[in-house]
Amino acid sequence: MQLREALGDLPETVFADLLESEKAYLLVLDMPGVNADTVDVTVEDGRLRVEARRAKSVPDSFRYLTEERSLFLDAELPLPPDATGADADGEVDRGVLRLQLPKSADDGGERIPVS
């Protein structure tokens, strides 16, 4: 399965865009409630793994009738064959995770720093 098709398997609450330049791929994931401290991104063996959690608060005078928003997201996505985790970069701003993955022939099993 290719990354483009795998993005369609993400939970309905996660929206994703995949962009490409000559030198890198840019993956943009909408993940409301997630920040740099609550997300972990790794690349290993041609796969991108995103693990995220978010907090929810309930006002004192309310209770859940329905609870549809998950607290956790664990996704593992295949990378394009020429994408690498080496020198990859990530950032989260207001619940939007942006991962820039350079193109290379290597796949070195890298953790992607997210700020």
ChimeraX commands (.cxc) that place a marker at each C-alpha (Angstrom):
marker #1 position 0.00,0.00,0.00 radius 0.5
marker #1 position 1.29,3.46,-0.83 radius 0.5
marker #1 position 1.25,6.47,1.49 radius 0.5
marker #1 position -1.41,8.19,-0.58 radius 0.5
marker #1 position -3.82,5.26,-0.15 radius 0.5
marker #1 position -2.89,4.72,3.51 radius 0.5
marker #1 position -3.92,8.30,4.35 radius 0.5
marker #1 position -7.47,7.26,3.48 radius 0.5
marker #1 position -7.34,4.70,6.32 radius 0.5
marker #1 position -6.71,7.34,9.01 radius 0.5
marker #1 position -9.54,7.94,11.48 radius 0.5
marker #1 position -12.29,10.25,10.22 radius 0.5
marker #1 position -11.21,12.90,12.73 radius 0.5
marker #1 position -7.73,13.20,11.15 radius 0.5
marker #1 position -7.42,15.09,7.89 radius 0.5
marker #1 position -4.20,14.84,5.90 radius 0.5
marker #1 position -2.47,16.47,2.94 radius 0.5
marker #1 position 0.60,15.10,1.16 radius 0.5
marker #1 position 2.75,17.50,-0.83 radius 0.5
marker #1 position 5.94,16.93,-2.82 radius 0.5
marker #1 position 8.85,19.07,-3.99 radius 0.5
marker #1 position 12.04,18.06,-5.78 radius 0.5
marker #1 position 13.82,17.54,-2.45 radius 0.5
marker #1 position 11.19,16.48,0.09 radius 0.5
marker #1 position 7.67,15.38,0.97 radius 0.5
marker #1 position 5.49,17.42,3.29 radius 0.5
marker #1 position 2.82,15.58,5.28 radius 0.5
marker #1 position 0.27,17.79,7.03 radius 0.5
marker #1 position -2.04,16.17,9.59 radius 0.5
marker #1 position -4.87,17.97,11.40 radius 0.5
marker #1 position -4.79,16.61,14.96 radius 0.5
marker #1 position -6.85,18.89,17.22 radius 0.5
marker #1 position -5.69,18.98,20.83 radius 0.5
marker #1 position -2.20,17.63,20.06 radius 0.5
marker #1 position 0.99,19.56,20.81 radius 0.5
marker #1 position 4.73,18.87,20.57 radius 0.5
marker #1 position 4.77,17.31,24.05 radius 0.5
marker #1 position 2.01,14.81,23.22 radius 0.5
marker #1 position 3.17,13.54,19.82 radius 0.5
marker #1 position 5.95,11.12,18.92 radius 0.5
marker #1 position 6.98,10.53,15.30 radius 0.5
marker #1 position 9.45,7.92,14.08 radius 0.5
marker #1 position 10.59,6.54,10.73 radius 0.5
marker #1 position 11.89,3.00,10.48 radius 0.5
marker #1 position 12.05,0.40,7.71 radius 0.5
marker #1 position 10.19,2.61,5.27 radius 0.5
marker #1 position 7.31,3.29,7.64 radius 0.5
marker #1 position 6.20,6.48,9.41 radius 0.5
marker #1 position 4.74,5.98,12.89 radius 0.5
marker #1 position 2.72,8.74,14.56 radius 0.5
marker #1 position 1.64,8.32,18.18 radius 0.5
marker #1 position -0.34,11.17,19.69 radius 0.5
marker #1 position -2.58,11.82,22.66 radius 0.5
marker #1 position -4.74,14.72,23.68 radius 0.5
marker #1 position -6.53,15.85,26.80 radius 0.5
marker #1 position -10.23,16.51,27.05 radius 0.5
marker #1 position -11.92,18.37,29.83 radius 0.5
marker #1 position -15.54,18.18,30.89 radius 0.5
marker #1 position -17.13,21.15,32.68 radius 0.5
marker #1 position -18.26,20.28,36.22 radius 0.5
marker #1 position -21.98,20.49,35.53 radius 0.5
marker #1 position -21.83,18.29,32.38 radius 0.5
marker #1 position -21.49,14.60,31.62 radius 0.5
marker #1 position -20.94,12.70,28.39 radius 0.5
marker #1 position -23.96,11.49,26.46 radius 0.5
marker #1 position -21.73,10.50,23.55 radius 0.5
marker #1 position -17.97,10.37,23.46 radius 0.5
marker #1 position -16.67,10.12,19.90 radius 0.5
marker #1 position -13.38,12.04,20.09 radius 0.5
marker #1 position -10.56,9.61,20.74 radius 0.5
marker #1 position -7.81,10.51,23.20 radius 0.5
marker #1 position -5.17,8.59,21.24 radius 0.5
marker #1 position -4.01,8.31,17.65 radius 0.5
marker #1 position -1.60,5.60,16.61 radius 0.5
marker #1 position -0.97,5.48,12.89 radius 0.5
marker #1 position 1.63,3.65,10.88 radius 0.5
marker #1 position 1.97,4.74,7.27 radius 0.5
marker #1 position 4.19,3.50,4.43 radius 0.5
marker #1 position 6.65,6.08,3.12 radius 0.5
marker #1 position 7.38,6.68,-0.53 radius 0.5
marker #1 position 10.49,4.63,-1.44 radius 0.5
marker #1 position 12.67,7.73,-1.77 radius 0.5
marker #1 position 11.59,9.37,1.55 radius 0.5
marker #1 position 13.85,9.20,4.60 radius 0.5
marker #1 position 13.72,10.09,8.28 radius 0.5
marker #1 position 17.31,11.38,8.22 radius 0.5
marker #1 position 17.22,15.16,8.65 radius 0.5
marker #1 position 13.41,15.09,8.77 radius 0.5
marker #1 position 11.71,17.88,10.67 radius 0.5
marker #1 position 8.33,18.33,12.29 radius 0.5
marker #1 position 6.30,21.00,14.02 radius 0.5
marker #1 position 2.88,21.31,15.60 radius 0.5
marker #1 position 0.99,24.58,15.53 radius 0.5
marker #1 position -2.57,24.75,16.89 radius 0.5
marker #1 position -3.16,21.05,16.35 radius 0.5
marker #1 position -1.67,20.88,12.85 radius 0.5
marker #1 position 1.32,18.55,12.54 radius 0.5
marker #1 position 3.67,19.29,9.63 radius 0.5
marker #1 position 6.34,16.70,8.80 radius 0.5
marker #1 position 8.98,17.42,6.19 radius 0.5
marker #1 position 10.62,14.22,4.97 radius 0.5
marker #1 position 13.68,14.62,2.72 radius 0.5
marker #1 position 14.12,12.42,-0.32 radius 0.5
marker #1 position 17.03,9.99,-0.18 radius 0.5
marker #1 position 18.02,6.44,-1.00 radius 0.5
marker #1 position 18.60,5.66,2.72 radius 0.5
marker #1 position 16.18,4.67,5.47 radius 0.5
marker #1 position 18.14,5.04,8.67 radius 0.5
marker #1 position 15.47,4.47,11.31 radius 0.5
marker #1 position 15.19,7.99,12.71 radius 0.5
marker #1 position 13.13,9.76,15.36 radius 0.5
marker #1 position 11.74,13.02,13.99 radius 0.5
marker #1 position 12.03,15.98,16.35 radius 0.5
marker #1 position 8.74,17.87,16.69 radius 0.5
marker #1 position 8.66,21.37,18.12 radius 0.5
marker link #1:1,2 radius 0.2
marker link #1:2,3 radius 0.2
marker link #1:3,4 radius 0.2
marker link #1:4,5 radius 0.2
marker link #1:5,6 radius 0.2
marker link #1:6,7 radius 0.2
marker link #1:7,8 radius 0.2
marker link #1:8,9 radius 0.2
marker link #1:9,10 radius 0.2
marker link #1:10,11 radius 0.2
marker link #1:11,12 radius 0.2
marker link #1:12,13 radius 0.2
marker link #1:13,14 radius 0.2
marker link #1:14,15 radius 0.2
marker link #1:15,16 radius 0.2
marker link #1:16,17 radius 0.2
marker link #1:17,18 radius 0.2
marker link #1:18,19 radius 0.2
marker link #1:19,20 radius 0.2
marker link #1:20,21 radius 0.2
marker link #1:21,22 radius 0.2
marker link #1:22,23 radius 0.2
marker link #1:23,24 radius 0.2
marker link #1:24,25 radius 0.2
marker link #1:25,26 radius 0.2
marker link #1:26,27 radius 0.2
marker link #1:27,28 radius 0.2
marker link #1:28,29 radius 0.2
marker link #1:29,30 radius 0.2
marker link #1:30,31 radius 0.2
marker link #1:31,32 radius 0.2
marker link #1:32,33 radius 0.2
marker link #1:33,34 radius 0.2
marker link #1:34,35 radius 0.2
marker link #1:35,36 radius 0.2
marker link #1:36,37 radius 0.2
marker link #1:37,38 radius 0.2
marker link #1:38,39 radius 0.2
marker link #1:39,40 radius 0.2
marker link #1:40,41 radius 0.2
marker link #1:41,42 radius 0.2
marker link #1:42,43 radius 0.2
marker link #1:43,44 radius 0.2
marker link #1:44,45 radius 0.2
marker link #1:45,46 radius 0.2
marker link #1:46,47 radius 0.2
marker link #1:47,48 radius 0.2
marker link #1:48,49 radius 0.2
marker link #1:49,50 radius 0.2
marker link #1:50,51 radius 0.2
marker link #1:51,52 radius 0.2
marker link #1:52,53 radius 0.2
marker link #1:53,54 radius 0.2
marker link #1:54,55 radius 0.2
marker link #1:55,56 radius 0.2
marker link #1:56,57 radius 0.2
marker link #1:57,58 radius 0.2
marker link #1:58,59 radius 0.2
marker link #1:59,60 radius 0.2
marker link #1:60,61 radius 0.2
marker link #1:61,62 radius 0.2
marker link #1:62,63 radius 0.2
marker link #1:63,64 radius 0.2
marker link #1:64,65 radius 0.2
marker link #1:65,66 radius 0.2
marker link #1:66,67 radius 0.2
marker link #1:67,68 radius 0.2
marker link #1:68,69 radius 0.2
marker link #1:69,70 radius 0.2
marker link #1:70,71 radius 0.2
marker link #1:71,72 radius 0.2
marker link #1:72,73 radius 0.2
marker link #1:73,74 radius 0.2
marker link #1:74,75 radius 0.2
marker link #1:75,76 radius 0.2
marker link #1:76,77 radius 0.2
marker link #1:77,78 radius 0.2
marker link #1:78,79 radius 0.2
marker link #1:79,80 radius 0.2
marker link #1:80,81 radius 0.2
marker link #1:81,82 radius 0.2
marker link #1:82,83 radius 0.2
marker link #1:83,84 radius 0.2
marker link #1:84,85 radius 0.2
marker link #1:85,86 radius 0.2
marker link #1:86,87 radius 0.2
marker link #1:87,88 radius 0.2
marker link #1:88,89 radius 0.2
marker link #1:89,90 radius 0.2
marker link #1:90,91 radius 0.2
marker link #1:91,92 radius 0.2
marker link #1:92,93 radius 0.2
marker link #1:93,94 radius 0.2
marker link #1:94,95 radius 0.2
marker link #1:95,96 radius 0.2
marker link #1:96,97 radius 0.2
marker link #1:97,98 radius 0.2
marker link #1:98,99 radius 0.2
marker link #1:99,100 radius 0.2
marker link #1:100,101 radius 0.2
marker link #1:101,102 radius 0.2
marker link #1:102,103 radius 0.2
marker link #1:103,104 radius 0.2
marker link #1:104,105 radius 0.2
marker link #1:105,106 radius 0.2
marker link #1:106,107 radius 0.2
marker link #1:107,108 radius 0.2
marker link #1:108,109 radius 0.2
marker link #1:109,110 radius 0.2
marker link #1:110,111 radius 0.2
marker link #1:111,112 radius 0.2
marker link #1:112,113 radius 0.2
marker link #1:113,114 radius 0.2
marker link #1:114,115 radius 0.2
view
